[in-house]
Amino acid sequence: MSEIYAFIEAEKTTHPVAFLCRLLEVNRSSFCAWLAGAQARLSGGPLTRPWPTRSP
């Protein structure tokens, strides 16, 4: 499923997200949740660092 969401992310500059989701038969809310998770992973959020960090 991640490949489909990645495709939508790549093509959203040329086609509306709603159209792509309908064409590929995925929920737009699922794409938005995947996108939020991807952004959290890139920012080093809790999805990539589930353990507590210590202050120096």
Secondary structure, DSSP 8 states (H G I E B T S, - for coil): -HHHHHHHHHHTTTS-HHHHHHHHT--HHHHHHHHHHHHHHHTT-TTT--S-----
